[in-house]
Structure formats: structure tokens, C-alpha cells
């Protein structure tokens, strides 16, 4: 940087890096605000060569003035003169760099020079991005336990099985998506996030409602709700800084970049001081938004929650999408600055849940977010239990670890992919079967009295059902599921697969039978459980029972690959899964919160078993052979018919799994129609070719393309599974 007389002048140290520029390398942030637009390397004297090697002189720069277009951009701001600096890279290709004037003309960019200099600069490696030109239509692997594999057991799945369309451009896209790859984090991200937190009263009500209605949250409610009044004060203070709020945004970012350490003697009532007030962090703001969105997903659109104090109505779907994008911005900002802490893990996990409910469980973004959650969890060391953790923190970490572990096994089974978490690498215990109020209590007498009522395994001995009870229950089953996944996804590496499967089966049954009786749905009378425990508790109980049955179903599928003698047991467990799910058909008048869970239960646990029943019924019908004695032909047809009808009315259009469930349901309907319309040949000849066996159906039935983008059903049975393999399983509800 030169003065007009050509003599160099010294640069003041940058506020953040506290360094001076040597003017032979791209400059620091302070210089950039004075007109130098190159990126800062942090180090005043970077030595990229061994000592003694002369430094290469910098390439000369030329200032070039480009006249902008005459049309206006966002908000009607015209593009006037734009200054750029022209450099040459190693290959002597010109490289252009926008000046601060051009940056200020960008939407949501900084409008004050001193604010820019106060924004923390992330490490260079964290913000370096490459522009790819990969095809947006990508294929995704689905393994042997996946939701689709039952329709294609005889042949491997083709690469085109799970192609997904490009991610859609949202009406309220993420600010970070437009600013990705910049060296200096722009202030527009902070401003956009803060703007989404208004009105905060609505968000606070939604968060509090979440912990009232949710019977198995992965979070300890009081640790979040106790911070809401303090977050409200922080936002009110930010609202008063209308002239220049960017210094405050920079301070929030600096807080997020610092480690969050919890003292061993800290009480739960003081926990909020680590991330509110002068220590306000982006993580807690993102968490408030995503928890509010999670509650909105399970609240009826006409609920009074969505009516503001001034009578304005909030559009539910738009609100959820706004919260997803705003929390994504918080996550991106925190990840750029290396934020790893408990609040960050909470944010990532709950963001994954909301994304799965909004865009569908088969959306690849759910799998990616699960991986990010596990990475942050391991980086924070939550898998390792420490002796000096206060009770509320220890139980909070146990709960989030257990919930993440169970979700990882569920997604691994759903996609047929290897799980990302392994129980053997952790000494983190299961959460104790305690109420949230006990966990956060600072009274040793109350805590010790509650601990005395637990058995040796940590279960409550008085038969009470708590939110953590379901996490404990399903995590214990997931430990066995991990062993099953090792056999199912890599069985060829094991010598005696059949004996290993039987061992896992026995362990699975033993695990279920060892659970407290007051949590087992199979030990209740159907009417009593709905009446005495209520629909929300019953929903959790049925979900845990379905997970147990589905594990048994997958084990029998694996056994059937070893021997056909496992077919009767497979059909029996499939029928039990189907009949258990159909309990919801008798309870149509349930509240919205309960009905909203039906799509996930059907997709994860019911449709695969229904597919097995439908295809086996079709095979026996065509070959004119009886079904195994463990199931009845009439019962299969009746229950499949009820399921098809039930899915049509019970899965709401706003559910992210609606599209996938609808497509699978149509396939079940096609197979069932083929069975019901089947007529044996007039001469009653068996095995006279497939064309003779299907003659009674008529050609017009197979010419109906029931699903958009699918070919008509083929006449030959050998080609039917190929047709199912290439069905359009894609979920169109994407980003």
C-alpha cells in the first residue's frame, strides 16, 4: 500500500488478528477496509519456503475501472462504478477482486467500514470452497435393510433407484448460501438471523409448548426454557442498536468461536449465563428457532399458537421453512468458526429432526445432518463420561448421546447403510429414569431421594413413565440392532451366519423381555392403554413396540436368505407388524399431534412388511400354491386393503414423507389388484407360462401408468421386480 508520493506507509494492526501488514502478501482486514481487497493470511511474514530462499517479488497490480450495467439490482440500487483489482495467478490468468464499494452494493452486505473490521475472521481452511459442476440428479445407495429392498430382493438395486431432483430454491433461501466461500463472514448473515427471531413471544410460546407436548425429547426442557427470558432481553437490546448493530453481531460471533466450558460446581439455574447476556451465542438463537419449528410441525395449522397478539396469522409451512434456513445459517456460521459444544450438538440434532419431517426421511440432507451431529458429538467428547460433570450436564449428555445413537441406527436400517456410531467406543451410560425437575434440582436431598427409587439398571421402581424412559428403552434395543446391522450389511465376512443370526435373535428377545413391564405395549389391553395412559404416551409405547417387531422382521428376512424354512415366521411377524399399525385406523379422531406421527411409523415399520406380504400373496396366487399356515390369505387381503385406505386419509399432505408413502402405497395397491383380479386359465393348467397365468387380468390393467414418470406394469413376472426397482422413489419435497 503506497501513499501518493510513492512512499510506503505503515498499517495499523487489525482489531481481531492484532497484526500488521507487510504489504508483500494479501493484506489484513484493516487494510481491506481502506481499499485493498485481497484476502488476509493472518500471518505478517508467511514463510512458504525454507530460510535463505529469496522471496519472490509480488506481481504488479493494475487498478481497472469497470462500468456497471444500467439496470437496477435488489431494492432498486443501481450498479455504478465498480472497482476491481486485477491479479495473475500461477498460470498467469487474470483474477478479479471486488472492491468494498462493490461489496457494499451487494444485498445484506456491510454498510460501515468499522463494522467490517470488527467481524471475526475464520481460519483460511474453513472458508475455502470449490465450485463444482456435478450433476444435480445423483444416485444414492440403498442396502439390504432399506425401505425399498423388499420389492427387489431377487436382483441388486440399480444405480438409478434413488435419484433425487435438484434441491429447490426456497422462497426464503439461506443467506449463507449466497455468501458461501467468502474469506470474511459478511454481516448479512447475522442481520438475517436476528430478523427471523421476531416476534420472539411467538417463538417462546412454541418452545415452551414443545416440552409440554413432546413425551420423549432429546433435550432437558428447563435448560432451554430458562434461557428464554434472557434471550428476549438480549434481542431487545440488539433492537436498540439501529445505527450500527454489526459490532454486536461480531461480538456474538466471537462468543461462538470461544469454547463453552461448564464448571463442575455450576448449577442448572446458572447454565444459561454461558450462552446469554454478554456471552450470547449463535447456537442458542438457532436452537430456539429450530425447537419452535419442531413444535409447529406437530401443531395444527389452525391452532391459536399461530395467531399473534395483534391478530396476524403466521403461515405454518413458511414459518417452518424460514426457521430451517435461519438455523442453517447459524450452523454454517458456527462451523466456519469452529464452534463445538453441547448447545451446538443440540442444534444439529434437532435441525436434523425438523429437516426429516419437513422434506422426508429419504432426503439425503437428513443423512448428512446426522453425520454432522455425530461429528460434533465426538469432537466435544460427549461419548466419554467424566467424573467432574454436574448432574444436569451429565444427564443432558447421556440423553443426547442416546438419542443420537438410536437415530443413527434407525437411519442406517432405513437406508441400508453402515451406521456411523459404535457403542463399543463409548463409556457414556444410559440416562437415568428421572424427571427433568430432579435433574436440574440443586437440592441434594431431593436428588438423593429420587436416585434411591431407581434399580441397579437405572429404571424407576414405581412404574412411572417419564420422557427419558423411551430414550432408555429404544437405545437398549438399538445396541442389539447394531449387532444385527453388522450381520445384515456385511454377512459374507462371517463364517456361520445362521448361528450368529440366531444369537442376535435370542439377545433381541431377551432385551425386550427384560424391559420394565409398564413400558411394554404387548402386555396392555388395547382399550386400557389408550384410555388410562392417553394417546401421546400410547403413541410412544406403540412406536417402541413396532421398533421391536421391525427388528424381528429384519432378522427373519436375513434368515430367509439362508433358508426358505424361515418364510412362515417371516410372514407371521409381517402380519403382526401390519395389524399393530392398523390400530391407528380405529383411532381416527386423535389430536393432530398424534396423527402427525403416523407417516413415520408406516414408512419405517409397516410398508416393508406389507410389501413382503403382498409379493408373497401374489406369488402363491400365480403358482396356485397355498400360503404357509402361519398366515391367512383372507387376513392378508383384508389388512392390506385397510392399510391402503388408511394411508390415503391419515398421511397429511404437508408431511415430508407424504410423497414416498403415497408412491409405495400405489405399488401395494397394484399388486393387490393383480391378486384380486386374477382368474385361473379356463383349462386350469398350472405352470402354462406367465402369459397364460395372467390372461384373466386383461391387457388394459397393465397399461395404466399409476405413478407419474413410471412405465406401465410389464406382463412377465420376471420383469415386475425390475419395474419396481426402477420406480420413481424420489422425494420432491427438497431444499
N, C-alpha and C positions, 0 to 999 in steps of 0.2 A: 504494500500500500504506500503510495507516494503522495507527497504534497505537490502543489502546483509547480514549485521551483525544482522539483525532481529529487529533493532530499527525503530520505525515509523518516517517518515519524513513528514513535512507539505507540503501541496499542494498550489500552487499559485492560487489566485482567477480566476475563469473563466472570460474571457473578456466580455461575454454577461451577465451572471447572476450575476457577481461580488460576488460570494460566494466561500467558501472553502468547501472541502470535509471533512466529519467526519469519513470516511473510515469504517463506520458500515452499510452504505446503498450504493446502486449503485451510482457511482461517477458522478462528473460533467464532462462537456465536455472537460475541460482542462486535466482531468485525462485520459480520453479516448484516447487522442492523445499520451499519454505516455505509452499506453499498456493495460489500463484497459478498457474492452469492454462492461461493463454493462451500463444501461441507467441512465440518471441523473434525479433526482426527483426535482431539483431546490432548495429544502429546505435543509439547512445543518443539521438541527435537527428535522426531521419529528416526530411528536408525534401522533402516531395512537392509543395510549392507554391513559387512564386517568392518571393524575400525581400520582406519587407514585408507579405505577406498574413497576416492573423491566423490562428493555428491554431485549428481547430475544437475546441471542448471535447469531451472524451470523453463517450460515452453513459454514463449511470449504470448500475451493475451491481446485480443483486439475487442474493443467495445463496438458493438453493432447495434444500430437502431432499426427496429422493425416497426412498421406502422400497422396497427391492428385493423381488424375488419370494421366496417362501418355499422354493422348490425349490433344490437344490444344483447347483453347476456342476462343472466338471472337478475331479477329485481330491476331490470331496465338499466343496469350500469353499463355505459358504453366502454368499449375497448379502445383506449387511446394509445399513446406511445408506450411500447413495452421494451424495456432494456434487457438485453441478454448478453451474457459473456460467452464467447466462442473459444473453445479449447480444442486440442487434438489429443486423442487417446494414443495408446501404444502403437496402434496401426495407422496413425496419422489421419484418423477420421474425425470430422468436426463434431463437437459436443456442445449443445446449447444449454444454458442455465438461466432460469427466470430470475429476474431481479425482484427485490422486495416490493417494487411497485406492482409487478405482475401478480405476486403472491397476495398482495392486499386486495387486488381486484377479484380474486377467487372467492366464491361463496363461503361463508363461515370462516374466513381467514382472519388474521390478526389485524387490528386497526391501530395499534400503538406500538412503537418501537421498543419501549422499555418493557412492555409485557412480553414481547417475544424473547428478549434476553433473559427473562426470569423463568422461562419454561425449561424444566429439566431435560437434558439431552440423554437419550438412551444409548447404550453401547452400540458401536457400529455394526457388529454382527447381528444384533437383534432386529435391525431395521432394513437390512439388505434384502431385496426381493428381486425375483426374476420374472419377466413377463413370459408366460407360456402360451403356446398356441394349441394346447391339447384339445382333442375333440370333446365337445360337451357331452356327447352321448357315450357314457362309459359303462362297461360291464362290471358286475360285482359278483364275487364268488358266493355261492350258496352250498353249504355242505350237507352231509347225510342226515342231520337232525333238523334241518331248516323247515320252515312252514310250507315250502313248495315241494320238498323231496318226495313226499308220499305219492304225488302224481307222476313221478318219473323214476321209480325205483329200478326199473329194468334197464335203463340206459343212463349214462352220465349226462349231467346237465350241460347244455351248450353255453357258450360264452355270452350269447345274446339273451340269456334267460332274464336277467335283471337289469337291463339297460334303463337308465333314467334320463329324462329330458333335462335340458339345461336349467340351472337354477333361475327361477323367475325374478324379474326385477320388481321389488316391492314398491308400493306407493310411498312408503316411508323407508327408503333404504338406509343402511347403516352409514353413518358419517365416516367411520374408519375405512369403509370400503372405497371411498373416494380419495382418501388421504394415505392409503397404504403405500409403503415404500419410501416415505419421506424421511429425511435424516432427523429433522426437528419436528417433534409432535406438534401439530397445529392446534390452536386454541379452539377451533370449531368443534372438536370432539367434546371438550368439557362443556362448552355452551349448550351443545345439543343434548347432552345427558341431563344437565340441570333443568333444561326446559321441559323434559319429559316427566320430571318429578312434580309437576303442577297439574291439578291441585293435590297437595300432599295429604289432605284429610281423607280423600277417597282412597289413596294408596294405603294409608294407615288402617282404615277400616277393613280393607281387603286382606291385609296381612293378619290382623287380629282374627278375622273370620276364618282364615286358613287354618289356624291352630285350634280353632273350636271344632270345625267340621272334619278335619283330617284326622283319622284314627291311627295312622301309622307314619307320622312324619320322620324324616331323617334328621331333623333339627330339634333341639330343645327349645320349645317355644319362648319361654321367658327370656332367654338370652338374646332373642331378636326383638321381641315386643318391648322390652325395657329400654331399648335404644331408640325407639321411635320418637318420643318427645324431644330427645336431644338432637336427632337428625332434623326434626322440624325447626328447632331454634337455629341450627346451622344454615338451613335453607333460607330462613327469614333474614339472617344476617347477610347471606350472599345476595339476596334480592335488594338490599340497600346499597350495594356497590354497583350502581348503574353506570357510573362513569368509566370504571376500569375494573371489571371483575376478574381479569385474567391473571392478576397476581395471586388471587385466592385459588384459582384453578391450578396454578403452578404449585402452590403450597400443598394442595390435596394430592397432586401427583408425587411430590417429594415424600409425603407421608406414606403413600402406597409403595414407593420404592424402598422404604426402610423396613427392616424385619419387624414382625409383630411378636414380641416375646411376652409371655404371660408369667408373672412372678408366681412362685409356688404358694405364697401366702395370700394371693389375691382372692377376694370373694366374688361370687357371681354378680352381685349388685354393682361391683366396680368394673366389671368386664367391659362395659360399653365405653369407658374412658379411653380405651386403647384405640378406638376407631371412630370416635365422635369428638365434637368440640375442636380444640386446636389440633387433634390427631385425626381429623376426618379423612376417610379414605374412599377411593372409588369403589372398593369391594363392597362396602356396606350399602352404598347407593344402588349398585347393581343388584345386590341381594334383595333389597326392599322391592325393587321393581319386578324381579322375576318371581318372588313369592306372591306378590299381588296378582301377577298374571296367572300363576298356577291356581290360585283360588278362583279367579274369573273363569278359567276353563271349566270348572265344575259348578258354576253358578248359572242359573237360567238367565237368558238374555233380558227377560222382562223383570228380573229381580230389582227390588228397590235399591240395591247396592249401586247400580249404575246410574242412579239419579243424584245429581249434585245438589248442594244446598240451594243454589239459585234456580233449580228446576231443569237444568240442562241434562240431557241424556247422553251417556257415553256409549258409543258403538263397541260392543264387546269384542268382535273379531279385530277391529282396527286397534283397539287398546292392547290386546294380547300381542299383536304383531309389532306395535310400537315398543312394547316392553322387551320383546325378544331382541330387537335391533339395538335398543339402548343398552341393554345388559351385555350384548355382544361388544358394543363399543367400550364398556367398562372392562370387559375381559381382555380385549385387544390392548387397551392402554396399560393395564396391569401386567400383561405378559411381556409387552415391549420393555417395561422397566423391571422385569424380573420379580414381580410380587409373588411370593409363595407363603401362604399362611392358612390358618383354619378357615377364615372368612372366605378366602379365595376358593378353597375346596367346596365349601357350602354353595358358593355362587355357581361354580362349574357344574356341580351335580344337579342342582335344581334347574339350571338352564337346560341341561340335557333332558330332564323330565318334561319340561314345558315344550321343548322342540319336538320331542317324540309324540306328544299328544296333539300338537298343532299340525305337524307336517307328516306324521305317520311313523310307526316304528321301523318300517323298512327303508326310511330315508337314510342315506349314507352319513349325513351330518350327525345323526344320533350316535352312530358308531364312533365317529371322530371325536365328538364331545366326551363320550365315555372314556376314550383313551386319554384325553387331556385331563379329565378328572383324576384318573389313576396316576398319571404322571405327577400332578401337583400333590396328590396324597402321599406318594412315595418321597417326593422331594422335601416335603415338610416333615417326613419321618413319622407320620401318623400310624404306620404299621408297626412301629416299635413302641412298646409301653414303657413309660418312665415312672420311677417311684415318686418323683417330686411334683407330679401333676396334681393340681387341686381337683377335688371330686367332680365339680361341674365340667371341667375341661377333659378329664379322663373319660367320663361317661359320654360327653359330646363326641370325642374322637372315636370311642368304641362304636357309637351309633352310626356315624358317617362312614366308618370303615366297613361295618357290617352291611349297611345299606348298599354301598358301592360294590362290595363283593357279591352280594346277591344279584344286583342288577347286571353285573358283568357276566355271571353265569346264565342269567335269563337271556341276555342278548346273544351270548355265544351259542346257546341252544337254538334260539330263534333263527340266527343266520347260519348255523352250522359251521362256525369258525372257532379257532382256538381261543380260550379265554385269556384275558390279559392280567389277571390277578391269580396268585397262588397262595393258598393258605399256609403252606409249609414254610414260607419265608417271613411269616409274621408271628409275633408273640402277643399281639393285641387280643385281649379277651373279648367275649361277647358282652354287650351292655347288660347291666343288672336290671332285673324286672322291677323297676322303681318308677314312681310318678315323677314328673318334671319338678313339682314343688319340692320334693325331697332332695332331688339332685342339686338344686340351687340354694338349698337352705344353708344358713350359716350357724344354725343351732346344732351342736354336736349331739345333744340328747335326742333330738328328732331323727337325725340321720342314723344314729346307732340303733334306735328302736326299730326303724324300718329295715335296717340290714339284718337285725335279729330274726325277722319274719321271712327271710329267704332261706331256701335249702342250700345244699352244698353246690348245686349247679347254678345257683343264681335265680331260680324261679320263685315266684311268690307262692307261699304255702296256704294262703287264704282263698285262693280261687278267683282273685281279681284279674280283670283283663285291662291291660294298660297299652298305650301306644307302642312302647318298646317290646311288648310281648310278641307282636307279629314280626318285628325285625329279628328277634332272637330265634323264633320258630323257623322262619324261612331261611335264615342264614345257616342254621344247623343242617337243613336239608340240602342247601347249596354245597356244603362241604362234601357230601356224598355225590352230588351231581358233578363235582369236579373230577372225581374218580371215574364216573361214567363217561364224561367227555373224553378222557384220556383213552378209553377203550373204543369209543364210537368214532372218534376223529383220527385215530392212529392205531386201529386194531390189528393191522397187518404186522406190526412190530412186536406183538405179544404172541407167545407160543400157544398156550392153551386158552384161547379166547373164551370158550364156552364156560370153563370153570371160573374164570375171572368175572364173567358177567353174572354168574350165579352168586358169587361172593358179594358183588356190589348190590345185587338184588336183595340179598339177605340183610346186608347192612342198611339198605334203604328202608326195608320193612321195620327193622329193629329201631331205627332212628324215629320213625313215625310213632311206633307203639310206646316209645319212651317219653314222648311229649306229654305235658300235663293234659289231663282228660278234659278240662274245661275249655281247651282251645281246639279240640278235635271235632270237626263238623260231623264225622261219621258216627259219633256217639250221642248225637242230639236227635230229637224228634223234629221233623221239618217245621211243623207249626209252632212248636215251643221256641225254637231258636229265633224265628222271625218276630214272635210276639214278645218274648222275655228280654232278648238282647237288643232288639232294634235292628233296622235294616242296615245301618252303617257297620255295626260290629259283625252282623251276619255276612255282609259282603266281604269283609276281610277274612272271615272264617272259611267261607266257600272258596275264596281265592287261594288260601293256603292249602285247602284240601284238593283243589284242582291241580295245584303245582305238584302235590304228592302223586296224584293219579297220572299226570302227564309224564312224570319221571318213570313210573311203572310202564307206561305206554311206550316210551322210548327204549326202555330195556327190552321189552318184548319184541319191538321192531328189530333190535340188534340181534336178539336170539333167533328170530326168524331167518336172518341171513345165514345163520349157521345150520338151522334145521327147520324143515316145514312142520315139525310137530309142535312148534310154538304158535302156529296160526290160531288154534282155538283160544288160547289165553290172550293173544293179541286182540282178537275180535271182542272178547269179553271185556277187557279193560277199555277198549274203544267205546263200547256201548255204555259202560259206566260213566266215562267222561261226558259223552253226549247227553245222557239222561240227567247228570248233575247240572250241566249248564242250562238245560231246559227248565230248571226250577225257576229261572227268572221269567219264563213265559207265563207262569202263574201269578207273577207279582208285577203286573204291568203298571199298576198305579203307584209306583215308587217315586220318591222325590228325584229331581234332576241329578243331584249329586251321585245317587246310586246308579241310575240308568246310564250315566256317562261312562261308567267303568265297563259296561257290557262289551263294547267293541274290543277292548284289550283282552278280556277273558276269552272271548270267542276266537280271536285271532291266534293267541298264544297256545291255548289249550284244547279248543274244540275242533276247529276246522281241519287240522291234520288227522285227528282220529275219525272225523266224519268222512274225510277222503278215503281212508283205509276201508271203512265200512262200505262206502258207495262203490269203490272199484272191486272189492271182493264180491259184493252182491251182483255186480254186472258180469263178472267172470263166471260165477256159478249159474247165472241165468242163461248165458250164451252156451255154456257147456252142458247145461241141463244136469247139473250135479247138485246135491243138497249142501246147504251151509253146515258148518260144524254145529254140534248140539249146544254149544255154549251161547249161541245167539239165535234169535227167531227172525225169519225173513219178514214177517209182518211188523215186528217191533222196529226193525231197521228202517223199513219203508215209512212207517208212521213217524218215527223220531226225526228222520231226515226231512220229511215233509214239514214237520213243525219247525225244525231249525231254519229251513229256507224261508219260511214265512216270518219267523221271529226276527231274523236278521234284517228283513226288509223294513220292519216297523221300529225296531229297537235301536239300530245304529243311526245316530243323528248325522245329518249332512255336514255339520261343522266339525265332526270328529276327523282327526288326521288319518285314521285307519279306515275311514268310510269307503274310499275308493278300492283299496285292496280287499276288504271284506266283501264288497259287492261283486268284484270280479271272481273271487273264489266261490262265492255263493252261486253265481251263474253257472260255474262249472259243475258244482254239485247238482244243480237243477238239470243240466243237460244229461248227466249220467243217470240220474233218477228217472227222467223222462224216457230215456232209452230202455231202461229196465221195464217201466210200466207199459210202454208201447210195444214191447217185444211180443211177437207171435211166432210160435214154432212153425217150421215148414209144414205144408199140407201132408206130405208123406211121412212126417215125423221121423226124418232121418237125422241122426245125430252126427256131427262132425262132417257134414257135407260141404265144407268150405265156409268161409266167413260170409260170402255173399248170400248163400242160402240161409244162414242163421239170422241175417239181418233183413231178409226180404220183407218181413212183416211190418217193418217200420216205415217203409215208403221213402223214396229218394228225397221228397220235398223237406223232410225233417232235417236232414243233414245239410241242406243248402241255406239254412238260416244262420247268418253271422251274428250270433247273440251278443258279441262284445266288439266294440269298435276296434278296428285295426287287426282283427283275427280272421284267419282263413276259415271257411266252412269246415264242419267236422268231417274227417275222412271216413270212407266206407269200411276200410280194412282195420281190424282191431290192432294189428301191429303198428299202424301209423297213428293210433289215437294218442298214445303216450307221447309220441313226437309232437303231435298237435298241442298237447298240454304243456310240453316243455317250452314251446315257442310262444306260449300265450303272453299277452302283454300284462306283466305283473307290475308294471311301473306305477309309482305313486306320483300323481301330477301335482299334489299339494306341496310344492317345494319352495325354497327361497327364491 
